Amino acid sequence: MPTHKKIFILDTNVLIHDPKSLFSFTGAHVGIPAVVLEELDQFKGEGTERGRNTRETIRNLDQLRAKGSLRDGVTLDDGGTVQILFYDDTILKKTPIIMSAGDNAILLTALSMQQQGNEVTFITKDLNARVKADAIGLKTEDYSKEHISEDEFHQGWIKIAVPAVELKRDFPLQLSKLAKDGLVRPNEFVLVESNHNPHNSRVFQYLGNEKFKPIFNPTLNWPIQPRNPQQLMGLDLMLDPKIQFVCLFGPAGTGKTFLALLAGLHQLFVNKHYDRMIISRPVVPLGRDIGFLPGTVQEKLQSWMMPIYDNMQYIMHTINKSHHLNKKDEDEEAPRKQKSKKSTHKHKKQSHGITFDDLLHQGKIALEAITYMRGRTIPYQLILIDEAQNLTPHEIKTLVTRVGEGSKIILTGDPYQIDSPYLDFSSNGLVIASERFKGQPMFGSVYLPTSERSELSRLAGELL
């Protein structure tokens, strides 16, 4: 290889994260250490997302092999080159790291290429590998097609302050200026607050073409209402049948899952927009895994779905209590002589109300594993994917492309609590999906900043 080339050397985890990363460095020289192929060989037989991505990477390399020699480098259509690199231990006389580990063999391959006079950048999603690369004098970067900072990501709403008198108008004059200046996107919300009293506020949704819609508390059949403006925004998106894709994200305790389940039940049983609600979440453990779970698929899922059960139990209790009180009021108002033993018996039989397990048994709600979503087409159903921050952009793409005619998909998650080792705030599927879809007429997202779970939960989120 000629010297003084700029080479991007890819780690194994980059190829597993994105099989198309080979072609993401337009016009550049991309190097794949031979030891990476050995590591890929260990994963190719897995039935997991890692195994699928590994097999796709190997197929991509095999297609390149048909165009030329990977040892010498295969030229791509964009002018770039992909080459398999081999470690030459005669070049490195002394190294500060031990050769035995696979990661170190990759690093030493990159270091040897640098000592031959090439400008090398080591690309990896492994934090420790980046630390070691920097320690031995290699330039290193994370792999990210687009960097999304925690300060500049799309929140789905903006806040402005206006004189209190403007809030008495149907539409404050400042809204029209926002639209004309291009500072607000379709389905984005504007929280308009009074200059001197932030509690005096109104919420508007931008519809496009310089048109806004005022947002008010939704008329639900149950005594549950949003507790802050962002929850109001999220509910409005989830109850709007024209919005087919919603992302709801924020720290723990902000009500993401609760609001999504509440909106889902209302759409299912009151508005009757959908035939069924499908609920799923990635199977990523917090801390050490306890191993295999016994039972059927549904029995295994029940352990992973406990947060869903907890939220549903509270919602169903509130709904049943409300119906019981309404029924009691109706009975007290009706003349006693019109009460029959039959109606009394019926009232007593139904006083316990319907439960979440009843809905599961009736098939109105289904708990499903994300693993089995591939290849399906899901029409006229509401799909809720919880903890979506633990999914890769490719996995999110796989799920969203399952949505059939008349269906809606809601993603919820906390991008600050990611359990997957190769995902972070800017690379997880939830944040990427929100960034890519922002401004689309059938999409809306809301970031919920305020914890409503408890004062202790809010304080823990800030201090721990």
C-alpha positions as MATLAB code, in Angstrom:
seq = 'MPTHKKIFILDTNVLIHDPKSLFSFTGAHVGIPAVVLEELDQFKGEGTERGRNTRETIRNLDQLRAKGSLRDGVTLDDGGTVQILFYDDTILKKTPIIMSAGDNAILLTALSMQQQGNEVTFITKDLNARVKADAIGLKTEDYSKEHISEDEFHQGWIKIAVPAVELKRDFPLQLSKLAKDGLVRPNEFVLVESNHNPHNSRVFQYLGNEKFKPIFNPTLNWPIQPRNPQQLMGLDLMLDPKIQFVCLFGPAGTGKTFLALLAGLHQLFVNKHYDRMIISRPVVPLGRDIGFLPGTVQEKLQSWMMPIYDNMQYIMHTINKSHHLNKKDEDEEAPRKQKSKKSTHKHKKQSHGITFDDLLHQGKIALEAITYMRGRTIPYQLILIDEAQNLTPHEIKTLVTRVGEGSKIILTGDPYQIDSPYLDFSSNGLVIASERFKGQPMFGSVYLPTSERSELSRLAGELL';
ca = [
       0.000    0.000    0.000;
       1.333    3.478   -0.850;
       2.214    5.589    2.136;
       0.586    8.785    3.310;
      -2.959    7.605    2.791;
      -5.838    8.602    5.048;
      -7.297    5.344    6.339;
     -10.389    4.725    8.468;
      -9.933    1.420   10.292;
     -13.203   -0.121   11.531;
     -13.614   -2.124   14.713;
     -15.796   -5.250   14.812;
     -18.549   -3.535   16.813;
     -18.963   -0.879   14.099;
     -19.739   -3.513   11.458;
     -22.132   -5.262   13.847;
     -23.845   -1.965   14.676;
     -24.226   -0.969   11.002;
     -23.401   -3.456    8.227;
     -23.464   -0.583    5.732;
     -20.709    1.278    7.591;
     -18.304   -0.047    4.947;
     -19.881    2.394    2.516;
     -20.434    5.337    4.890;
     -17.012    6.949    4.366;
     -17.556    8.507    0.940;
     -14.397    8.529   -1.173;
     -12.225    7.360    1.733;
      -9.933    4.392    2.254;
     -11.581    1.940    4.681;
      -9.482   -0.761    6.340;
     -10.807   -3.941    7.986;
      -8.229   -5.761   10.162;
      -8.114   -9.499    9.388;
      -8.782  -10.295   13.051;
     -12.163   -8.571   12.662;
     -13.145  -11.307   10.207;
     -12.265  -13.895   12.851;
     -14.496  -12.146   15.388;
     -17.362  -11.874   12.893;
     -17.068  -15.599   12.290;
     -17.979  -16.205   15.951;
     -21.286  -14.339   15.663;
     -22.554  -15.303   12.192;
     -24.576  -18.292   13.448;
     -26.541  -16.367   16.094;
     -30.267  -15.852   15.661;
     -29.985  -12.401   17.221;
     -29.770   -8.939   15.679;
     -26.007   -9.195   16.125;
     -25.967  -12.399   14.087;
     -28.151  -10.882   11.364;
     -25.929   -7.807   11.044;
     -22.829  -10.009   11.030;
     -24.179  -12.076    8.159;
     -25.086   -8.942    6.208;
     -21.553   -7.579    6.719;
     -20.031  -10.829    5.457;
     -22.322  -10.767    2.399;
     -21.254   -7.180    1.666;
     -17.591   -8.189    1.829;
     -18.235  -11.215   -0.383;
     -19.875   -8.995   -3.019;
     -16.822   -6.713   -2.917;
     -14.556   -9.736   -3.295;
     -16.237  -10.443   -6.625;
     -15.077   -7.019   -7.861;
     -11.413   -7.419   -6.992;
      -8.870   -8.406   -4.372;
      -9.759   -7.334   -0.843;
      -6.112   -7.801    0.122;
      -5.060   -5.144   -2.410;
      -8.206   -3.058   -1.988;
     -11.501   -2.921   -3.886;
     -12.526    0.415   -5.402;
     -16.119    1.505   -4.667;
     -18.455    3.456   -6.950;
     -17.911    6.613   -4.884;
     -14.145    6.462   -5.383;
     -13.397    4.984   -1.966;
     -11.583    1.740   -1.235;
     -12.210   -1.196    1.098;
      -9.221   -3.319    2.064;
      -8.483   -6.176    4.446;
      -5.446   -5.325    6.599;
      -3.002   -7.833    8.099;
      -0.977   -7.299   11.253;
       2.773   -7.279   10.676;
       4.593   -7.888   13.958;
       7.966   -7.059   12.369;
       7.001   -3.394   12.013;
       6.245   -2.822   15.684;
       9.401   -3.331   17.683;
       7.862   -2.493   21.032;
       4.202   -2.082   21.973;
       2.660   -0.979   25.263;
      -0.242   -3.429   25.032;
      -0.524   -7.210   25.173;
      -1.149   -8.975   21.874;
      -3.323  -11.809   23.264;
      -6.658   -9.977   23.250;
      -8.584   -9.596   19.970;
      -9.180   -5.893   20.539;
      -5.464   -5.357   20.968;
      -4.709   -7.159   17.705;
      -7.033   -4.712   15.962;
      -5.321   -1.766   17.661;
      -1.868   -3.056   16.747;
      -2.931   -3.474   13.130;
      -4.021    0.165   13.115;
      -0.786    1.214   14.835;
       1.335   -0.656   12.310;
      -0.475    1.104    9.453;
       0.222    4.431   11.139;
       3.929    3.631   11.544;
       4.104    2.957    7.807;
       3.334    6.633    7.271;
      -0.436    6.518    6.841;
      -2.873    8.947    8.491;
      -4.984    6.492   10.501;
      -8.307    7.066   12.272;
      -9.561    4.143   14.363;
     -13.387    3.960   14.375;
     -14.989    2.052   17.255;
     -18.064    2.127   19.458;
     -16.144    0.613   22.368;
     -15.273    3.329   24.909;
     -12.363    1.393   26.373;
     -10.934    0.686   22.916;
     -10.995    4.436   22.224;
      -9.161    5.065   25.492;
      -6.479    2.497   24.625;
      -6.165    3.832   21.065;
      -5.609    7.329   22.367;
      -3.045    6.032   24.886;
      -0.888    4.461   22.143;
      -1.093    7.543   19.930;
      -3.890    6.591   17.534;
      -6.513    9.075   16.440;
      -9.863    7.538   17.334;
     -13.542    8.392   16.894;
     -16.970    6.956   17.654;
     -18.987    5.740   14.671;
     -21.988    7.974   14.139;
     -23.474    8.986   10.806;
     -24.914   12.077   12.442;
     -24.012   13.481   15.836;
     -26.954   14.521   17.963;
     -25.939   16.370   21.113;
     -27.970   16.258   24.302;
     -28.431   20.027   24.067;
     -29.567   20.293   20.443;
     -31.778   17.256   19.798;
     -35.319   17.656   18.471;
     -37.614   17.950   21.500;
     -40.842   18.378   19.559;
     -41.666   21.686   21.260;
     -40.220   25.130   21.856;
     -40.971   27.734   24.508;
     -41.476   31.470   24.077;
     -42.369   34.248   26.538;
     -44.925   36.929   25.627;
     -46.743   39.770   27.409;
     -49.704   38.432   29.383;
     -52.150   40.314   27.166;
     -51.062   38.208   24.175;
     -52.343   35.070   25.884;
     -55.868   36.504   25.711;
     -55.747   36.524   21.908;
     -56.935   33.514   19.947;
     -53.425   33.306   18.498;
     -50.555   35.381   19.938;
     -48.841   37.487   17.250;
     -45.458   35.890   18.000;
     -46.673   32.554   16.573;
     -46.924   33.915   13.064;
     -43.353   35.275   13.275;
     -42.081   31.832   14.317;
     -43.717   30.276   11.268;
     -42.470   32.924    8.830;
     -38.911   32.624   10.151;
     -38.990   28.833    9.783;
     -38.323   28.268   13.491;
     -41.096   25.699   13.937;
     -41.852   22.470   12.051;
     -45.186   20.763   11.277;
     -46.621   18.992   14.358;
     -44.171   20.815   16.614;
     -45.651   22.507   19.678;
     -45.141   25.998   21.043;
     -45.442   26.575   24.792;
     -46.406   30.235   25.138;
     -45.784   31.597   28.640;
     -46.421   34.964   30.230;
     -43.259   37.053   30.733;
     -43.738   37.307   34.488;
     -45.750   34.181   35.275;
     -44.666   30.860   33.700;
     -47.761   29.187   35.172;
     -49.887   31.374   32.920;
     -49.382   29.578   29.628;
     -51.023   28.075   26.563;
     -49.999   25.358   24.117;
     -50.274   25.552   20.325;
     -49.490   23.005   17.628;
     -48.064   24.107   14.282;
     -49.982   22.560   11.377;
     -47.852   23.985    8.580;
     -48.614   26.800    6.116;
     -48.437   29.332    9.003;
     -51.448   27.738   10.722;
     -51.594   26.885   14.421;
     -54.051   24.906   16.537;
     -54.669   25.649   20.246;
     -54.314   22.550   22.428;
     -56.646   21.959   25.382;
     -57.014   19.110   27.849;
     -58.523   16.146   25.979;
     -62.038   15.039   26.827;
     -61.467   11.598   28.274;
     -64.173    9.357   29.711;
     -61.979    8.775   32.740;
     -60.812   11.067   35.568;
     -57.185   11.201   34.340;
     -55.649   14.401   33.004;
     -52.129   15.467   31.939;
     -50.132   17.078   34.740;
     -47.911   19.382   32.690;
     -47.834   20.987   29.227;
     -45.521   18.342   27.744;
     -47.835   15.524   28.829;
     -50.672   17.452   27.180;
     -48.640   17.635   23.954;
     -47.888   13.916   24.027;
     -51.526   12.963   24.618;
     -52.655   15.214   21.779;
     -50.295   13.459   19.346;
     -51.273    9.978   20.493;
     -55.013   10.722   20.299;
     -54.734   12.274   16.830;
     -55.586    9.613   14.194;
     -53.759   11.611   11.478;
     -50.440   11.110   13.327;
     -49.293    7.554   12.593;
     -45.873    7.681   14.279;
     -45.173    9.170   17.722;
     -41.953    9.288   19.768;
     -42.295   10.041   23.464;
     -39.051   10.310   25.395;
     -37.632   11.754   28.579;
     -36.101   10.847   31.950;
     -37.544    8.306   34.373;
     -40.873    9.131   35.967;
     -42.114   11.599   33.356;
     -45.125    9.428   32.476;
     -44.121    8.191   29.008;
     -45.391    4.620   29.319;
     -48.413    5.637   31.399;
     -49.570    8.218   28.845;
     -49.043    5.837   25.925;
     -51.097    3.103   27.603;
     -53.811    5.590   28.573;
     -54.049    6.925   25.020;
     -54.016    3.382   23.661;
     -56.923    2.255   25.834;
     -58.931    5.362   24.941;
     -58.312    4.839   21.218;
     -59.205    1.167   21.558;
     -62.395    1.301   23.629;
     -63.758    4.846   23.391;
     -62.780    6.178   19.953;
     -62.583    2.634   18.539;
     -59.928    3.616   15.985;
     -58.050    0.327   16.297;
     -58.948   -3.346   16.629;
     -56.167   -4.277   19.026;
     -53.160   -2.883   20.899;
     -49.791   -4.639   20.636;
     -47.267   -3.939   23.402;
     -43.605   -4.904   23.203;
     -40.260   -3.935   24.664;
     -36.671   -5.068   24.033;
     -35.370   -7.839   26.260;
     -32.326   -6.049   27.667;
     -31.635   -6.762   31.366;
     -30.608   -4.153   33.924;
     -27.508   -5.455   35.673;
     -26.694   -9.167   35.719;
     -29.152  -11.424   33.951;
     -30.734  -14.187   36.071;
     -30.650  -16.644   33.170;
     -33.361  -18.446   31.243;
     -36.974  -18.051   32.346;
     -39.318  -21.076   32.442;
     -42.671  -21.371   30.709;
     -44.264  -20.389   27.427;
     -43.407  -17.245   25.474;
     -46.231  -15.362   27.198;
     -45.059  -16.558   30.627;
     -41.504  -15.484   29.855;
     -42.690  -12.095   28.620;
     -44.679  -11.440   31.771;
     -41.486  -10.914   33.766;
     -40.166   -8.394   31.219;
     -43.542   -6.663   31.003;
     -43.944   -5.889   34.720;
     -43.667   -2.090   34.122;
     -46.581   -2.444   31.691;
     -48.576   -4.407   34.279;
     -47.855   -1.765   36.949;
     -49.075    1.108   34.787;
     -52.073   -0.831   33.491;
     -53.093   -1.793   37.016;
     -53.238    1.852   38.049;
     -55.120    2.927   34.907;
     -57.657    0.082   35.118;
     -58.203    0.716   38.837;
     -58.933    4.389   38.129;
     -61.264    3.527   35.233;
     -63.152    0.876   37.221;
     -63.472    3.165   40.224;
     -64.851    5.938   38.015;
     -67.411    3.591   36.425;
     -68.430    2.262   39.834;
     -69.026    5.786   41.175;
     -70.973    6.760   38.056;
     -73.109    3.643   38.376;
     -73.717    4.366   42.043;
     -74.855    7.914   41.250;
     -77.221    6.621   38.559;
     -78.732    4.101   40.970;
     -79.301    6.737   43.645;
     -81.054    9.039   41.215;
     -83.332    6.337   39.761;
     -86.604    5.601   41.632;
     -86.257    2.654   43.939;
     -89.335    1.016   42.589;
     -87.676    0.722   39.162;
     -84.809   -1.287   40.563;
     -85.234   -4.967   39.910;
     -83.421   -7.835   41.511;
     -81.928   -8.581   38.123;
     -80.328   -5.145   37.741;
     -79.070   -5.252   41.310;
     -77.493   -8.615   40.706;
     -75.898   -7.373   37.501;
     -74.455   -4.355   39.268;
     -72.926   -6.501   41.973;
     -71.442   -8.852   39.419;
     -69.770   -6.060   37.494;
     -68.657   -3.955   40.427;
     -65.164   -5.461   40.371;
     -64.629   -4.059   36.852;
     -62.536   -5.396   34.002;
     -58.848   -6.188   34.546;
     -55.746   -6.102   32.386;
     -55.702   -9.910   32.334;
     -59.284   -9.843   31.007;
     -58.155   -7.658   28.090;
     -55.268  -10.028   27.374;
     -57.614  -13.027   27.470;
     -60.075  -11.290   25.120;
     -57.262  -10.572   22.654;
     -57.856   -6.807   22.740;
     -54.287   -6.341   24.029;
     -51.335   -8.538   23.093;
     -47.878   -8.695   24.654;
     -45.379   -9.714   21.999;
     -41.633  -10.196   21.697;
     -39.814   -7.842   19.338;
     -37.892  -10.870   18.053;
     -40.980  -12.121   16.213;
     -41.991   -8.800   14.609;
     -39.837   -9.246   11.498;
     -41.752  -10.067    8.317;
     -45.164   -9.115    9.683;
     -47.666   -6.578    8.373;
     -49.831   -5.180   11.169;
     -53.039   -3.403   10.007;
     -55.611   -1.478   12.108;
     -53.703   -1.893   15.349;
     -51.953    0.378   17.814;
     -48.341   -0.687   18.381;
     -46.515    0.451   21.526;
     -42.765   -0.182   21.807;
     -41.530    0.664   25.306;
     -37.850    1.201   26.254;
     -37.084    1.927   22.593;
     -33.794    3.639   23.520;
     -32.258    0.143   23.744;
     -32.918   -0.494   20.051;
     -30.578    0.313   17.171;
     -31.734    2.515   14.274;
     -31.949   -0.610   12.111;
     -34.192   -2.347   14.650;
     -36.438    0.732   14.816;
     -36.617    0.708   11.008;
     -37.644   -2.954   11.101;
     -40.458   -2.186   13.561;
     -41.783    0.950   11.867;
     -41.895   -0.791    8.500;
     -44.244   -3.389   10.046;
     -46.993   -0.757   10.376;
     -49.847   -1.597    8.033;
     -52.904    0.299    6.803;
     -54.833    2.077    9.548;
     -52.217    1.350   12.237;
     -50.210    3.640   14.511;
     -46.874    3.095   16.271;
     -45.725    4.777   19.482;
     -42.121    4.600   20.705;
     -41.342    5.496   24.307;
     -38.037    5.516   26.149;
     -35.415    7.301   28.180;
     -32.312    8.135   26.082;
     -30.420    8.853   29.314;
     -30.826    5.240   30.525;
     -29.390    2.954   27.858;
     -28.527   -0.630   28.774;
     -27.092   -1.673   25.380;
     -23.264   -1.494   25.487;
     -22.865   -0.048   21.969;
     -25.582    2.617   22.025;
     -25.513    6.111   23.486;
     -27.688    9.231   23.464;
     -26.885   10.178   19.876;
     -26.867    6.705   18.292;
     -29.891    4.924   19.793;
     -32.850    4.229   17.528;
     -35.359    6.350   19.462;
     -33.443    9.626   19.146;
     -32.347    8.871   15.572;
     -35.958    8.168   14.528;
     -37.140   11.451   16.034;
     -34.397   13.370   14.228;
     -35.002   11.699   10.869;
     -38.810   12.050   10.922;
     -39.101   15.576   12.340;
     -41.230   17.778   10.121;
     -43.085   14.888    8.464;
     -46.882   15.428    8.447;
     -47.670   11.999    9.938;
     -45.038   12.204   12.696;
     -44.742   13.960   16.029;
     -42.447   13.697   19.041;
     -42.374   15.186   22.518;
     -39.602   15.293   25.081;
     -40.972   15.164   28.638;
     -38.604   16.941   31.050;
     -40.613   16.857   34.289;
     -40.823   13.823   36.584;
     -44.314   13.249   37.969;
     -43.671    9.924   39.694;
     -42.694   11.341   43.074;
     -40.450   13.979   44.613;
     -37.959   11.242   45.526;
     -37.910    9.970   41.921;
     -37.318   13.483   40.615;
     -34.514   14.115   43.101;
     -32.874   10.763   42.335;
     -32.880   11.605   38.632;
     -31.001   14.831   39.387;
     -28.564   13.616   42.036;
     -27.688   10.022   41.077;
];
